[in-house]
């Protein structure tokens, strides 16, 4: 079982949760779930879309919990920067 709760600053796009195998469940959004029986070495792609709702710059961390049957839960995170501030430096040419 994989569980991912879409974090504040993002809004889950309805019905966008997909997987190349297994069962997806977005009925309790923003908590998304996926389940399947996997074999060793099997590759499965799980994806969803989210829209940025954060007005200003912010680092948003997404966390996913993977709970394989009979094994400890694995937690993975990724951080994305939304609406970053951009800075431009002047170009100075010297002869």
C-alpha positions as CSV (number, residue, x, y, z in Angstrom):
1,X,0.0,0.0,0.0
2,X,1.3,3.4,-0.9
3,X,-0.2,6.6,0.6
4,X,0.4,10.1,-0.4
5,X,-1.4,13.1,1.1
6,X,-1.2,16.1,-1.2
7,X,0.3,18.9,0.8
8,X,-0.9,22.4,1.5
9,X,0.0,24.8,-1.3
10,X,-1.0,22.2,-3.9
11,X,-4.5,21.0,-5.0
12,X,-5.0,17.5,-6.4
13,X,-6.4,17.5,-10.0
14,X,-9.5,15.2,-9.8
15,X,-9.2,11.8,-11.4
16,X,-5.5,12.3,-12.4
17,X,-4.1,9.5,-10.2
18,X,-2.9,6.7,-12.4
19,X,-0.7,3.6,-12.2
20,X,0.7,1.2,-14.7
21,X,-0.5,-1.7,-12.5
22,X,-2.6,-2.1,-9.4
23,X,-5.5,-0.2,-8.0
24,X,-5.6,3.5,-7.4
25,X,-8.0,5.2,-5.0
26,X,-8.5,9.0,-4.7
27,X,-11.9,8.8,-3.0
28,X,-10.5,10.4,0.2
29,X,-8.5,13.1,-1.6
30,X,-6.2,14.9,-0.8
31,X,-5.1,11.4,0.5
32,X,-4.2,9.2,-2.5
33,X,-3.7,5.5,-2.2
34,X,-2.4,2.7,-4.5
35,X,-2.2,-1.0,-3.9
36,X,-1.0,-4.1,-5.8
37,X,0.9,-7.3,-5.4
38,X,4.4,-6.8,-6.7
39,X,7.2,-9.2,-7.6
40,X,10.9,-8.6,-7.2
41,X,12.3,-6.3,-9.9
42,X,9.0,-5.2,-11.1
43,X,8.7,-1.5,-12.1
44,X,5.4,0.3,-11.6
45,X,4.8,4.0,-12.3
46,X,2.4,5.9,-10.2
47,X,1.6,9.5,-11.0
48,X,-0.9,12.3,-10.3
49,X,-1.3,16.0,-11.2
50,X,-1.5,18.8,-8.7
51,X,-2.1,22.5,-9.2
52,X,-0.1,25.1,-7.3
53,X,-2.4,27.1,-5.0
54,X,0.4,28.9,-3.0
55,X,0.4,32.6,-3.8
56,X,4.0,33.4,-2.9
57,X,7.3,31.6,-2.9
58,X,7.5,28.5,-0.8
59,X,9.3,25.2,-0.5
60,X,6.6,22.4,-0.5
61,X,7.6,18.9,0.7
62,X,5.6,16.0,-0.6
63,X,5.8,12.8,1.5
64,X,4.8,9.3,0.5
65,X,4.5,6.3,2.8
66,X,5.1,2.8,1.3
67,X,3.9,-0.1,3.5
68,X,4.9,-3.4,2.0
69,X,3.1,-6.4,3.6
70,X,5.3,-7.9,6.2
71,X,8.0,-5.2,6.0
72,X,8.6,-1.9,7.8
73,X,7.0,1.3,6.3
74,X,9.3,3.3,4.0
75,X,8.9,7.1,3.8
76,X,10.2,9.1,0.9
77,X,10.0,12.9,0.4
78,X,10.7,15.3,-2.3
79,X,10.8,19.1,-2.1
80,X,9.8,21.5,-4.8
81,X,10.1,25.3,-4.9
82,X,6.9,27.0,-6.1
83,X,6.7,30.6,-7.3
84,X,10.4,31.3,-6.7
85,X,11.8,34.8,-6.5
86,X,13.9,35.6,-9.5
87,X,16.9,37.8,-9.3
88,X,18.7,39.3,-12.2
89,X,22.2,40.7,-12.0
90,X,23.4,43.4,-14.4
91,X,25.8,42.4,-17.1
92,X,28.9,44.6,-16.8
93,X,31.4,44.6,-19.7
94,X,34.8,45.9,-19.1
95,X,37.1,46.8,-22.0
